[in-house]
Amino acid sequence: MKYRVLMGALAFLSIGSLKAQEQEQSDEKSLYVKGNALFLPIGIFNLGIEKQISPKYTLQGDVFISPWKSFAGHELQFYSVSAEGRYYFKEAFKHWYIGANIAFAAYNAQKWNYWNDNITQKDDGEYLMNSNLYQKGYSVMLGITGGYQFQLSDRWNLDLYATIGTSQSFYKGYDRTTGRRYDDAEKFNKSGEIIPYRGGVMISYKFK
């Protein structure tokens, strides 16, 4: 009799323990660490962390570091941080999602539309060649992200994404041949435009 009671108690405790473990697993929030495979071959680093906060919502933070003082003859120093909230249509880390992104960047770079030898004349008569000009400043960006995550295995994902939005920039322009500013602004030039400003292929590893 005592043996049966003991076995029944052990069975009851075991079932309770299993149910508690299942509940704990269902409430567990996954965490992925990731790196952008698109930029790594050219020495540009884009690393991030994505944390699940509910069955369909995640938060991601990432950094982008391009340390090149000169890349193929162009200034390409670019440092940015961003934060993003994502909504997955199926469940977190699976398939299609959309997100809202905010980012801040500091740069010492040459804009793509200056990658030519076109010559312009300033109002004071000075001639400038585009390929000698670069910009130094910072930007604040706000945009919408769209993407898709492929599950490669239990712990590995492939995250394809792109972000487009508004970029508000504050910069100073310099001529590398003289070291002087080529623009006429007293402090910062200001520009605002709608552009794609993030994107790539993230290899993601499930940390927990």
Secondary structure as UniProt FT lines:
FT   HELIX           2..27
FT   STRAND          31..36
FT   TURN            37..39
FT   HELIX           40..42
FT   STRAND          45..52
FT   STRAND          57..71
FT   TURN            72..73
FT   STRAND          74..88
FT   TURN            92..93
FT   STRAND          94..109
FT   HELIX           112..114
FT   STRAND          119..121
FT   TURN            123..124
FT   STRAND          127..129
FT   HELIX           130..132
FT   STRAND          133..151
FT   STRAND          156..175
FT   TURN            176..178
FT   STRAND          189..206
//
